[in-house]
Amino acid sequence: MEEIRPLKLYFIHSLAAGHMIPLCDIGTLFVSRGHHVTIISTPSNALTLRKSIPSHPFLRFHTVQFPSQEVGLPDGIENISSVTDADQLVKIFNATNMLQTPIQNFVEENPPDCIVADFLFPWVHDLAKNLNIPRLVFNGFSLFTVCALHSSNSVLSPTLPHPITLNASPPKELAEFLDKYLEMELRSYGLIVNNFAELDGEEYIRYYEKTTGHKAWHLGPASLIPRTPEEKAERGMKSVVSMHECVSWLDSKAENSVVYICFGSVCHFPDKQLYEIACGIEASGHGFIWVVPEKKGKEESEEEKVKWMPEGFEERNAEKGMVIRGWAPQLVILNHRAVGAFLSHCGWNSTVEAVSGGVPMITWPVHGEQFYNEKLISEVRGIGVEVGAAEWNGIGFGERQMLVCRESIERGVRRIMDGGDEAQEVRRRSQEFGEKAREAVGEGGSSHNNLTALIHDLTRLRDAKLLSAK
Ligand code: UDP
């Protein structure tokens, strides 16, 4: 058989856990096929990422200095998931812009065969063009959502394959922010999607490719790459609870008896909202793992604690519930047989991780593109039910006007956890999609085949360039 010379690929991730985790996972997919991947990162992010992806001689990290002093951030805060206020958030965005020069210098000195970059680095377009290499872009969204975003800004026809009405209107600044990045994305060689074709559906893939003339490559779910249990537990950040503690607690619970509650890496609910969650889940009577922000530390005073958690809540629910203050080993939890539903903000990673585990969702979108994801989950694929959230915030630390009340939370949880016809049907479909997700990444599955085809395309481009240079 003809020996294929390995491709040299550079991956550039943005400074958000929800983007860098799946992008780096996708990098390892290329490595598993014998290609050479360099992840361009910053020191603290590289440290975290190294722990969650399998090490391999073909996988390297190149770190550029993070401009902590220039932007005024404390050492080690290099990611929007680690910021503690709105001011720091702005500083992370400023730092993102400042990474252009060092990254560009590195790439120009050692050009690869292809660059895969987060869509928040639109300047990579010119860099790749000048080096005459393909640029693939990654935005962390499902293709369904990309279609919906384009159709709302009129780049695509407004008639999506399914008529959807969102439960809230997007903030104007979000549309303005996304539009320019999405437009630049269409000028790339292709879009890499952390999803599998069956979940977005052929109808959306056709719709996207036909209306934009742009190619989308479904290579996911990225969370399903083979990993040791330790790598699974440390994916994204160091967990505040040990995997063994979580697993042995879950082992003691009946199948599908626990609701997992987590709102991703950048959601900051006010105390009043956390209080409603506590009341809602307690009233439902079901078991739970509830992930709350780290600052809700055990050492806080009783006076502070009762603002977000009813008095005696943990004592009353000691048997039934577990409150995790900080980062949870989400992949491990979602793949445990005791977990029967996921009350989630519908971040795309969380969604595709729940789907891969066959876990039905109770959808509670908060910001970003999550209100679109909710519709794919509830109305389009029928793998979850809506809790009734109707306020679309920007990422940030601002007050929310509308709370989701305890009654709605209890109702949402009961719709899945109490059983009944609707719950059974949602669970059946979720499990079906879970099987499809695992098939997609296996030998001969849709994502596996897409990766083969993409590698073939990139190799052809590289070889044609070499030939023309002779
Ligand atoms: N995550 C985790 N533990 C936590 C919170 C989040 O492992 O306590 C991971 C989760 O598995 C997912 C990512 O962080 O891979 C969050 O990404 P998502 O797109 O769901 O939401 P975002 O954080 O971008 O809002």
Boltz pocket constraint, residues with backbone or C-beta under 6 A from the ligand:
constraints:
  - pocket:
      binder: B
      contacts: [[A, 17], [A, 18], [A, 19], [A, 21], [A, 140], [A, 235], [A, 236], [A, 262], [A, 263], [A, 264], [A, 265], [A, 266], [A, 267], [A, 291], [A, 326], [A, 327], [A, 328], [A, 329], [A, 330], [A, 331], [A, 346], [A, 347], [A, 348], [A, 349], [A, 350], [A, 351], [A, 353]]
      max_distance: 6.0
